[in-house]
């Protein structure tokens, strides 16, 4: 008697990230309809289903989350469920934050094997790429096999300012501490160089200047040029990235150091971003929840136009509301969404609007061409952006260089939809390669569990601040789990 075939998802471990396309082809049409309202591909962005499924060897499941391996799906559901219940999330977050900020060797995840194991199998596995080069390469390979255009890799070392006294302490550093900081700069440089070496051409890496230590924080807060050692470190990172075709995303940080970060980022954009878009190496990060962002971005666009370099722009909503002064932000989420969507639309269409306006002294009739990373987990924002891009394709209008980015372990229903849309467009014979759908990237941090602990706290806090979105993600994950279980049962019925 023939033995029943095991479902392929049972064969995948937590390390595997390969898409499960084989079993998805057997899913019944009825179960496809059952989950289509939860996570569907916009019909105006892809070709007809009959066109896409003409060849069985090239067909793709219509449910975006069907791209996820089943163990990853289960882990995502479990962690997302925790984030939607304050009674579970609040104590978990307190414990995680205490461990991340403790100076005790007993609580250091890199020294305590029990804490390390618990974190690595849960939060770390969900949001981080790995601790070693081999682990990172396996994760990156898995993401690209799923259909992602590439990855955004980040080195996990960072410093989060909580009190002004830290800035004062940096300013009053002793000679011994200054020498120690030189070692920190060297470690930061080596970590980022290693990250660039792990990345492949076309990938991005994300850098935090605060990771370079106390000296960097003091200079940024005072809006000073980088010291000689930091200048040399950043230059070496940029040179290697340019040689390897890897792009650098300099992250935004807290308001106390952001003006310095902007100055440093422009300093290196002027040096490494030629007017040709395929030569844009350095990107700055703009936080839409800040009232100052539209005018700040307009100023930088003016500099780029006048000085002849390409402005690299990564647009985010923002991640420091809990630590920065409240008056700096828009007064509501709706205002933040309006700012984000308005900026994105202006950059994509290269037309000024009521959000992103030209400076009076700029004398610019249209928005200068940028290299743009739309970093958003908001489904409506992503759909609006893809619709604008598709309209440009239909009209034969030129498009700016653009990528979509979401954090690894978050908003997979959005990310996988982008991947599936790109796959669908790539299968339409008349499509030109430069028009093939959205370029989706996943942001994944690497480093030891201890090095990534502060990053994990920020990811957990972000989930707490976005409970509504997390509930939508949980519903989509739950629907996909039930669809797979139903698909496994179907062959045995009747």
C-alpha positions in Angstrom: 0.0 0.0 0.0 1.3 3.4 -0.9 2.3 5.5 2.1 0.7 8.9 2.4 3.0 11.6 1.2 4.3 13.9 4.0 3.5 17.6 3.5 6.6 19.5 2.5 6.3 22.0 5.3 7.0 19.3 7.8 10.5 18.9 6.3 11.4 22.6 6.9 13.3 23.7 10.0 13.4 27.2 11.4 16.6 27.9 9.5 15.0 27.2 6.1 13.5 30.1 4.2 12.8 28.4 0.9 9.3 29.1 -0.5 6.8 26.3 -0.5 5.4 26.4 -3.9 4.9 22.7 -4.6 2.2 22.1 -2.0 0.6 25.4 -2.8 -0.3 24.3 -6.3 -2.6 21.6 -4.9 -4.7 24.1 -2.9 -8.4 23.9 -3.8 -10.0 27.0 -5.5 -12.5 27.3 -2.7 -9.8 27.7 -0.1 -8.1 30.3 -2.3 -11.3 32.4 -2.2 -11.6 31.9 1.5 -8.4 33.9 2.2 -8.3 36.3 -0.7 -9.9 39.1 1.2 -7.1 39.0 3.8 -4.1 39.4 1.5 -4.8 39.8 -2.2 -2.7 41.1 -5.0 -4.2 44.3 -6.5 -5.8 43.4 -9.8 -4.6 46.6 -11.5 -0.9 45.7 -10.9 -0.6 42.3 -12.4 -1.6 40.4 -15.5 -4.6 38.0 -15.5 -4.4 34.8 -13.6 -5.0 32.7 -16.7 -1.9 34.4 -18.3 0.2 33.7 -15.2 -0.7 30.1 -14.8 -0.4 29.0 -18.5 2.7 27.1 -17.7 2.5 24.9 -14.6 6.2 25.0 -14.1 6.0 28.8 -13.7 2.8 29.2 -11.8 2.7 31.0 -8.4 0.2 30.8 -5.6 -2.1 33.8 -5.3 -1.9 34.1 -1.5 1.2 36.2 -0.7 1.9 34.4 2.6 2.0 31.1 0.9 5.6 32.0 0.2 6.6 31.6 3.8 7.8 28.2 5.1 5.4 26.7 7.6 7.6 26.9 10.7 8.3 30.6 10.0 4.6 31.1 9.5 3.9 29.6 13.0 6.6 31.6 14.7 5.4 34.8 13.1 1.8 34.1 14.2 2.9 33.3 17.8 5.0 36.5 18.2 2.4 38.7 16.4 -0.3 37.3 18.8 1.8 38.3 21.8 2.2 41.8 20.4 -1.6 42.3 20.1 -2.3 41.4 23.7 -1.0 44.1 26.1 -1.1 41.7 29.1 1.4 39.5 27.3 3.5 42.1 25.5 4.1 44.6 28.4 5.8 42.1 30.7 7.7 40.5 27.8 8.9 44.0 26.7 10.0 44.9 30.2 12.0 41.7 30.6 13.6 42.1 27.2 14.5 45.8 27.8 16.0 44.9 31.2 18.2 42.2 29.7 19.3 44.5 26.7 20.3 47.4 29.0 21.8 45.5 31.9 25.5 45.6 32.6 25.4 42.3 34.5 27.4 39.5 33.0 24.7 37.1 34.3 22.1 38.7 32.1 24.3 39.2 29.0 22.8 36.9 26.3 26.3 36.3 24.9 27.4 34.9 28.3 24.2 33.3 29.6 23.4 30.2 27.5 19.8 30.0 28.7 18.9 33.6 27.9 20.8 33.3 24.6 18.8 30.1 23.6 15.4 31.6 24.5 16.1 34.9 22.6 17.7 33.2 19.6 14.8 30.8 19.1 12.1 33.6 19.3 12.7 37.3 18.8 16.2 36.9 17.3 15.1 34.2 14.8 12.2 36.4 13.8 14.0 39.7 13.2 17.8 38.9 12.7 19.8 37.3 9.9 22.3 35.4 12.0 25.4 35.6 14.2 28.0 34.2 11.7 28.8 34.7 8.0 27.4 31.3 7.2 24.1 31.9 9.1 23.7 35.3 7.4 24.4 33.8 4.0 21.8 31.1 4.5 19.2 33.7 5.5 20.0 35.9 2.6 19.9 33.0 0.1 16.5 31.9 1.5 15.0 35.4 1.1 16.3 35.7 -2.5 15.0 32.3 -3.3 11.6 33.4 -2.1 11.7 36.2 -4.7 13.1 39.2 -2.9 15.2 41.4 -5.1 17.7 41.7 -2.3 18.3 42.5 1.3 19.1 45.4 3.5 21.7 44.2 6.0 22.6 46.0 9.2 25.3 45.4 11.8 23.5 45.1 15.2 25.7 47.3 17.3 24.0 50.5 18.3 23.6 53.0 21.1 20.2 54.5 22.1 20.3 57.8 23.9 17.9 58.1 26.8 19.2 61.1 28.7 21.0 64.3 27.9 23.6 63.3 30.5 25.0 60.8 28.1 25.9 63.6 25.8 27.5 65.5 28.7 29.5 62.3 29.6 30.8 62.1 26.0 31.9 65.7 26.2 33.8 65.1 29.4 35.6 61.9 28.3 39.0 61.3 29.8 42.1 60.4 27.8 41.6 56.7 28.7 38.0 56.9 27.5 39.0 58.6 24.3 41.5 55.8 23.6 38.8 53.2 24.4 36.5 55.0 22.0 39.1 54.6 19.2 38.7 50.9 19.8 34.9 51.3 19.5 35.3 53.1 16.2 37.6 50.4 14.9 35.1 47.6 15.9 32.2 49.6 14.3 34.2 49.9 11.1 35.2 46.3 11.0 31.6 45.2 11.6 30.3 47.3 8.8 33.1 46.3 6.4 32.2 42.7 7.1 28.6 43.5 6.4 29.5 45.1 3.0 31.5 42.0 2.2 28.5 39.7 3.0 26.2 41.7 0.8 26.0 41.2 -3.0 25.8 43.8 -5.8 22.5 45.6 -5.7 21.9 44.9 -1.9 21.9 47.7 0.7 23.5 47.9 4.1 22.1 50.1 6.9 24.5 52.0 9.2 24.0 53.8 12.5 26.6 56.5 13.2 25.9 56.1 16.9 27.4 52.6 16.7 30.8 54.4 16.4 30.6 55.3 20.1 30.8 58.3 22.4 33.1 60.3 20.1 30.7 60.1 17.2 27.7 61.0 19.4 29.4 64.1 20.8 30.4 65.3 17.3 26.9 64.6 15.9 25.2 66.4 18.7 27.5 69.5 18.3 27.0 69.3 14.5 30.8 69.0 14.0 32.6 67.3 11.1 33.6 63.7 11.8 36.9 63.3 13.6 39.9 61.9 11.6 39.4 58.3 12.7 35.6 58.3 12.1 36.1 60.1 8.7 38.6 57.4 7.7 36.3 54.6 8.9 33.3 55.9 6.9 35.4 56.6 3.8 36.7 53.0 3.9 33.2 51.6 4.2 32.0 53.8 1.3 34.9 52.9 -0.9 34.3 49.2 -0.4 30.6 49.5 -1.0 31.1 51.5 -4.2 33.6 48.9 -5.5 31.1 46.0 -4.7 28.0 47.8 -6.0 26.4 47.8 -2.6 24.4 50.8 -1.4 24.6 52.4 2.0 21.6 53.6 4.0 22.6 55.9 6.8 19.9 55.6 9.4 18.0 58.5 11.1 18.4 58.6 14.9 17.2 60.7 17.7 16.7 64.5 17.4 19.7 65.2 19.6 22.0 63.9 16.9 19.9 64.1 13.7 21.2 67.5 12.4 24.7 66.1 12.6 23.6 62.9 10.9 22.1 64.9 8.0 25.3 66.9 7.6 27.5 63.8 7.6 25.2 62.0 5.2 25.3 65.0 2.7 29.0 65.1 3.1 29.4 61.6 1.7 26.6 61.9 -0.8 28.4 64.8 -2.4 31.5 62.6 -2.6 30.0 59.3 -3.8 26.7 60.0 -5.5 27.3 60.9 -9.1 24.4 62.2 -11.2 23.9 58.8 -12.8 21.4 56.9 -10.7 23.2 53.6 -10.9 26.1 55.3 -9.1 24.1 56.4 -6.1 25.9 54.8 -3.2 24.8 56.8 -0.1 21.2 57.3 1.1 19.9 59.4 3.9 16.9 58.6 6.0 13.9 61.0 6.4 11.3 60.5 9.2 7.8 61.5 8.0 6.5 61.9 11.5 8.7 65.0 12.1 7.1 68.3 11.1 10.4 69.6 9.8 10.9 66.7 7.3 9.2 68.2 4.2 11.2 71.4 4.4 14.4 69.6 5.3 14.1 67.2 2.3 13.3 70.1 0.0 16.5 71.8 1.1 18.5 68.7 0.4 16.9 68.3 -3.0 18.0 71.8 -3.8 21.5 71.1 -2.7 21.6 68.0 -4.9 20.3 69.9 -8.0 22.6 72.8 -7.5 25.7 70.7 -6.8 25.2 67.9 -9.3 24.8 64.8 -7.1 21.9 62.3 -6.8 20.1 62.5 -3.5 19.5 59.0 -2.0 16.3 59.0 0.1 15.0 56.4 2.5 11.6 57.4 3.7 10.3 56.0 7.0 7.5 57.1 9.4 9.8 57.3 12.4 10.9 55.2 15.4 11.9 57.6 18.2 8.6 58.9 19.5 9.1 57.5 22.9 12.4 59.4 23.4 12.2 62.6 21.5 10.2 65.8 22.4 6.5 65.4 21.5 6.2 68.9 19.9 8.5 67.8 17.1 5.9 65.4 15.7 2.7 65.7 13.8 -0.3 65.7 16.2 -1.9 62.6 14.8 -1.3 59.4 12.9 -3.5 60.8 10.0 -1.2 63.8 9.7 1.9 61.5 9.7 0.3 59.3 7.0 -0.5 62.4 4.9 3.1 63.6 5.2 4.5 60.2 4.3 2.2 59.6 1.3 2.6 63.1 0.1 6.4 62.9 0.1 6.4 59.5 -1.6 4.1 60.7 -4.3 6.2 63.8 -5.0 9.4 61.8 -5.3 7.9 59.1 -7.5 6.1 61.5 -9.8 8.7 64.2 -9.6 6.0 66.8 -9.0 5.8 69.2 -6.1 2.6 69.0 -4.0 0.9 70.4 -0.9 3.2 68.4 1.3 6.6 68.6 -0.4 7.0 72.1 -1.6 10.0 73.8 -3.2 12.0 76.3 -1.2 11.5 79.9 -2.5 15.2 80.3 -3.2 15.4 76.9 -5.1 13.8 77.9 -8.4 13.0 74.3 -9.2 10.0 73.6 -11.4 10.0 69.9 -10.6 11.4 67.6 -8.0 14.9 66.5 -8.9 15.4 62.9 -9.7 16.2 60.8 -6.6 17.2 57.2 -5.8 14.3 56.2 -3.5 13.7 53.5 -0.8 10.1 53.4 0.3 10.4 51.8 3.7 6.9 51.2 5.0 4.8 48.4 6.5 1.6 50.3 5.7 -0.4 48.3 3.2 -2.3 51.3 1.8 0.9 53.3 1.4 2.6 50.5 -0.6 -0.5 50.0 -2.8 -0.6 53.7 -3.6 3.1 53.7 -4.5 2.8 50.6 -6.7 -0.3 52.0 -8.5 1.7 55.2 -9.3 4.5 53.2 -10.7 2.2 51.1 -12.8 0.5 54.2 -14.2 4.0 55.4 -15.2 4.7 52.1 -17.0 1.4 52.3 -18.8 2.0 55.8 -20.0 5.6 55.1 -20.9 6.9 57.7 -18.5 10.4 57.5 -17.1 10.7 56.1 -13.5 13.1 56.9 -10.7 15.2 54.2 -9.2 13.1 52.8 -6.4 13.0 49.9 -3.9 10.5 48.8 -1.2 11.8 47.8 2.2 10.2 46.1 5.2 11.8 44.7 8.3 12.4 41.0 8.4 9.8 39.4 10.6 7.2 42.2 10.1 4.5 42.9 7.7 5.1 39.8 5.6 1.7 40.0 4.1 2.8 43.3 2.5 6.3 42.1 1.5 5.2 38.8 0.0 2.5 40.6 -2.0 5.2 42.8 -3.5 7.3 39.7 -4.3 4.4 37.9 -5.9 3.5 41.0 -8.0 7.1 41.2 -9.3 7.0 37.4 -10.1 3.7 37.9 -11.9 5.0 40.8 -14.0 8.2 38.9 -14.8 6.2 36.1 -16.4 4.3 38.3 -18.8 6.2 37.9 -22.2 5.8 41.5 -23.4 7.2 43.1 -20.3 10.7 44.7 -20.6 13.2 43.8 -17.9 13.4 47.4 -16.6 9.7 47.5 -16.1 9.3 44.3 -14.2 7.4 44.9 -11.0 8.3 46.2 -7.5 11.8 45.6 -6.1 11.2 44.3 -2.6 13.9 44.1 0.0 13.9 42.7 3.6 15.9 44.6 6.3 17.7 42.1 8.5 20.2 42.9 11.3 23.1 40.5 12.0 25.4 40.2 15.0 25.5 38.2 18.3 22.3 37.9 20.3 23.8 40.4 22.8 24.8 42.9 20.1 21.3 42.8 18.6 19.4 43.0 22.0 18.7 46.8 21.8 17.5 46.4 18.2 15.1 43.7 19.3 13.7 46.0 22.0 13.0 48.6 19.4 11.3 46.1 17.2 9.1 44.9 20.1 8.3 48.5 21.0 7.3 49.2 17.4 4.9 46.3 17.4 3.4 47.6 20.6 2.9 51.0 19.0 1.3 49.5 15.9 -1.3 47.1 17.4 -3.8 47.8 14.7 -1.4 46.7 12.0 -0.3 43.8 14.0 -3.9 42.6 14.3 -4.2 42.7 10.5 -1.0 40.7 10.2 -2.2 38.2 12.7 -5.4 37.7 10.8 -3.5 37.2 7.5 -1.1 34.7 9.1 -4.0 32.8 10.7 -5.8 32.6 7.4 -2.7 31.2 5.7 -2.2 28.6 8.4 -5.8 27.3 8.1 -5.5 27.3 4.3 -2.4 25.1 4.5 -3.9 22.7 7.0 -7.1 22.5 4.8 -5.0 21.9 1.7 -3.2 19.0 3.5 -6.5 17.4 4.4 -8.1 17.8 0.9 -6.4 14.8 -0.8 -7.6 12.4 1.9 -11.2 13.4 1.6 -13.6 11.3 -0.4 
